[in-house]
Amino acid sequence: MYVDDIIITGSSSALVNDLVLKLDSVFSLKNLGSLNYFLGIEVKHLADNSLLLTQSKYIKDLLAKTNMFECNPINTPMMSSCKLSRQGSDTSHDNSLYRSLQYATITRPEIAYSINKVCQFMSQPLESHWVAVKRILRYLKGTLNYGLKLFPAPIHKPLPLHVFCDADWAADPDDRRSTSGAAIFFGPNLISWWSRKQPVVARSSTEAEYRSLAQATANILWVQTLLQKLTVPFTSPILHTRTKHMEIDLFFVREKVLAKQLSVVHIPGTDQWADVLTKPLSTAKFLLMRSKLNVEENPH
């Protein structure tokens, strides 16, 4: 629900229709039928019963607003060698676009890192930052019809919770803070993701990874609580992290592991789906990780 816009869903069509009728008896409702558009998100119903969430119109408006509609598309939103800094002698640029750009991540998890990075300079963006923003827009121009795919899943058996988390140690050239990234899957579907700069400096890559792991643990516990309140069955979550140190020194994580509320396993870097949320990648790896995050093109 958002103000007076409501999505009603459930496993029983009869119960959904009954709820709609009861609401209509009290309030003046306008039933728009099957979900196809909500708060700027376009919903495409595919032949395999999956849903594709896109923001094509929103991205087109962004391109028009920035006079980038005729730009040449590009394969990745950020160069793998990109190192943005607040230091520089180039001129500042208008920062109004940065706020609008953030909303494009609602259905596009693969751009979360690049947008998080450029938005760190929102207060006083330089021309070099604007160049990075234009690259993101060029990437979006070439992927207008891409979005987040949601697959149908069985409702009468527990679904697994999997979390991929990673950290890029001391990556920021200005303050040497690390970047954390994580992706939470419920069954086959990506339901939550983030790319964030860590609040304090980590003294080692292991410490940076543990901080990322602790943040992922806190978020997955919240998801577990929500699923329990909704009486949705699930299996104990598994965290896939690149750290090789399995002693789990952080007490918070260790406590949850001992309580068997989650398990932590090492995963090779080649299979770390959260990489795309912590650093700029080569074209080949970026395209691979994009598909792992269930970002697909609208087949029309």
C-alpha positions in Angstrom: 0.0 0.0 0.0 1.2 3.5 -0.8 -1.2 6.3 0.2 -4.3 5.2 -1.8 -2.6 2.8 -4.2 -3.0 -0.8 -3.2 -1.8 -4.1 -4.5 -3.8 -7.1 -3.3 -2.3 -10.5 -3.9 -2.7 -14.0 -2.5 -2.6 -17.7 -3.3 -6.5 -17.9 -3.5 -8.3 -15.9 -6.1 -11.6 -16.3 -4.2 -10.2 -14.8 -1.0 -8.7 -11.9 -3.0 -12.0 -11.2 -4.7 -13.8 -11.4 -1.4 -11.4 -8.9 0.2 -11.9 -6.5 -2.7 -15.7 -6.7 -2.4 -15.5 -6.0 1.4 -13.2 -3.0 0.9 -15.5 -1.7 -1.9 -18.5 -1.9 0.5 -16.7 0.6 2.8 -14.5 2.7 0.5 -14.9 3.9 -3.1 -12.6 1.6 -5.0 -11.4 1.6 -8.6 -10.4 -1.9 -9.5 -7.8 -1.8 -12.3 -7.6 -5.5 -12.8 -4.4 -7.4 -13.2 -1.3 -5.6 -12.0 0.5 -3.9 -14.8 1.8 -0.5 -13.4 2.5 0.6 -9.9 4.4 3.6 -8.6 6.4 3.9 -11.9 7.1 0.2 -12.1 5.8 -1.6 -15.2 4.8 -5.2 -14.6 4.9 -7.6 -17.6 3.2 -11.0 -17.3 5.3 -13.6 -19.2 4.2 -16.8 -20.8 6.0 -18.9 -18.1 3.9 -17.3 -15.4 6.8 -15.2 -14.2 6.7 -11.4 -13.8 9.2 -8.9 -15.2 9.4 -5.6 -13.4 10.8 -2.7 -15.5 11.1 1.1 -15.3 11.4 1.8 -19.0 9.2 4.9 -18.9 11.1 6.3 -15.9 14.5 5.8 -17.6 13.2 7.3 -20.8 12.2 10.4 -18.8 15.7 10.6 -17.2 17.3 10.4 -20.7 15.1 13.1 -22.0 15.7 15.3 -19.0 19.4 15.1 -19.5 19.4 15.4 -23.3 20.8 11.9 -23.5 18.0 10.2 -25.4 20.1 10.0 -28.6 23.3 8.8 -26.8 25.2 5.7 -27.9 24.6 2.8 -25.6 27.4 1.0 -23.7 27.7 -2.5 -22.1 28.5 -1.6 -18.5 27.5 1.2 -16.2 31.1 1.9 -14.9 34.6 1.2 -16.2 36.4 -1.5 -14.3 39.3 0.9 -13.6 37.1 3.8 -12.4 38.2 5.5 -9.2 36.1 8.5 -8.3 37.3 11.0 -5.8 36.0 14.2 -4.3 39.4 15.8 -5.0 39.8 17.6 -8.3 40.2 20.9 -10.1 37.3 20.4 -12.5 34.2 22.5 -12.2 31.1 21.4 -10.2 27.9 20.2 -11.8 24.2 20.3 -11.1 23.3 17.7 -8.5 19.5 17.5 -9.0 19.8 14.5 -11.3 21.5 12.3 -8.7 18.4 12.1 -6.5 16.3 11.0 -9.5 18.9 8.4 -10.6 18.7 6.6 -7.3 15.2 5.4 -8.0 16.3 3.5 -11.1 17.8 0.8 -8.8 14.3 -0.3 -7.7 14.2 -2.9 -10.5 17.8 -2.8 -11.6 20.1 -4.3 -8.9 23.1 -4.5 -11.3 23.5 -0.7 -11.2 23.3 -0.4 -7.4 27.0 -0.1 -7.0 27.6 2.5 -9.7 24.7 4.7 -8.6 25.7 4.4 -4.9 29.2 5.5 -5.9 28.3 8.6 -7.9 25.7 9.6 -5.3 28.5 9.8 -2.7 29.4 13.1 -4.4 25.9 14.4 -4.5 26.6 17.4 -2.3 29.2 18.9 -4.6 29.6 16.8 -7.8 32.5 17.6 -10.1 32.5 17.3 -13.9 34.4 14.0 -13.6 31.4 12.6 -11.6 29.0 13.8 -14.3 31.1 11.8 -16.8 30.5 8.7 -14.7 26.7 9.5 -14.5 26.6 9.8 -18.3 28.1 6.4 -18.6 25.3 5.0 -16.4 22.7 6.7 -18.6 24.4 5.3 -21.7 24.2 1.8 -20.1 20.5 2.4 -19.3 19.8 3.6 -22.8 21.0 0.2 -24.1 19.0 -1.8 -21.6 15.7 0.1 -21.5 13.7 -3.1 -21.6 15.6 -4.9 -18.9 14.2 -5.5 -15.5 14.0 -7.8 -12.5 12.4 -11.1 -13.2 10.3 -12.8 -10.5 9.7 -16.6 -10.9 6.8 -18.6 -9.7 7.6 -20.8 -6.7 5.7 -23.5 -4.8 3.8 -22.2 -1.8 3.3 -25.5 0.1 6.9 -26.3 0.9 9.6 -24.3 2.6 11.7 -22.2 0.3 15.5 -21.6 0.9 17.0 -18.3 1.9 20.4 -17.6 0.4 22.5 -14.5 0.9 25.6 -13.6 -1.1 27.7 -10.9 0.6 31.1 -9.4 -0.2 33.3 -6.5 0.5 35.8 -4.4 -1.5 38.5 -3.5 1.1 39.8 0.1 1.3 38.5 0.9 -2.1 37.6 4.6 -1.6 40.7 6.7 -2.4 39.5 9.6 -0.2 38.9 7.9 3.1 40.0 4.2 2.5 36.6 2.9 3.7 35.4 -0.4 2.2 32.3 -1.1 0.3 29.8 -3.8 1.4 27.4 -5.5 -1.0 24.8 -8.3 -0.5 22.0 -10.0 -2.3 19.2 -11.9 -0.6 17.4 -14.7 -2.6 14.1 -16.3 -1.4 13.7 -19.4 -3.4 14.6 -18.4 -7.0 13.9 -14.7 -6.5 16.0 -11.8 -5.6 14.1 -9.9 -2.9 16.7 -7.5 -1.4 20.1 -6.1 -2.3 22.4 -3.2 -1.3 25.7 -1.6 -2.0 27.0 0.6 0.8 30.1 2.3 2.0 31.1 0.9 5.4 30.9 3.5 8.3 34.4 3.0 9.6 37.8 2.1 8.2 38.6 -1.7 8.2 42.2 -2.5 9.0 42.2 -5.7 6.9 40.2 -7.3 4.2 39.1 -9.9 6.7 37.6 -7.2 8.9 35.9 -5.6 5.9 34.4 -9.0 5.1 33.2 -9.6 8.6 31.5 -6.2 8.7 29.7 -7.0 5.5 28.8 -10.4 6.9 27.4 -8.9 10.1 25.2 -6.4 8.1 23.9 -9.3 5.9 23.1 -11.3 9.1 21.1 -8.4 10.5 19.1 -8.0 7.3 18.4 -11.7 6.9 17.1 -12.0 10.5 14.7 -9.2 9.7 13.5 -11.1 6.6 13.1 -14.3 8.7 11.0 -12.3 11.2 8.8 -11.0 8.4 8.3 -14.4 6.9 7.4 -15.9 10.3 4.8 -13.2 10.8 3.3 -13.9 7.4 3.4 -17.7 8.2 5.5 -18.3 5.1 7.7 -21.5 5.4 11.4 -21.2 4.8 14.6 -23.1 5.5 17.5 -21.8 7.6 19.4 -19.2 5.5 22.9 -19.8 4.1 25.3 -17.0 3.7 27.8 -17.3 0.8 30.8 -15.1 1.6 34.3 -14.9 0.3 36.0 -14.9 3.6 38.2 -18.0 4.2 38.2 -17.5 8.0 35.4 -19.7 9.3 35.9 -19.1 13.0 33.4 -16.2 12.9 35.0 -13.9 15.4 32.2 -11.4 15.3 30.0 -12.4 18.3 26.8 -11.3 16.6 27.3 -13.7 13.7 28.8 -16.4 15.8 25.8 -16.4 18.1 23.4 -16.9 15.2 25.5 -19.6 13.7 25.6 -21.5 17.1 21.9 -21.1 17.4 21.5 -22.7 14.0 19.6 -19.7 12.7 21.9 -19.5 9.8 25.0 -21.1 8.3 28.0 -19.5 6.7 29.9 -21.0 3.8 32.9 -19.9 1.7 32.3 -19.4 -2.0 34.9 -18.9 -4.7 35.3 -15.4 -6.2 34.1 -16.7 -9.6 30.7 -17.6 -8.1 30.3 -14.6 -5.9 27.2 -12.9 -7.2 27.6 -9.9 -4.9 30.7 -8.8 -6.7 28.6 -6.6 -9.0 27.4 -4.8 -5.8 30.9 -3.9 -4.5 33.1 -3.0 -7.4 33.1 -2.1 -11.1 33.7 -5.2 -13.2 34.9 -6.2 -16.7 32.2 -6.4 -19.4 32.2 -10.2 -19.4 31.9 -10.6 -15.7 29.4 -7.8 -15.3 27.1 -9.4 -17.9 27.4 -12.8 -16.1 26.6 -11.3 -12.7 23.7 -9.4 -14.1 22.0 -12.6 -15.2 22.7 -14.2 -11.8 20.7 -11.3 -10.3 17.7 -12.2 -12.4 18.0 -9.0 -14.5 16.5 -10.0 -17.9 15.2 -8.3 -21.1 11.5 -8.0 -21.8 10.8 -10.5 -24.6 7.9 -8.4 -25.8 
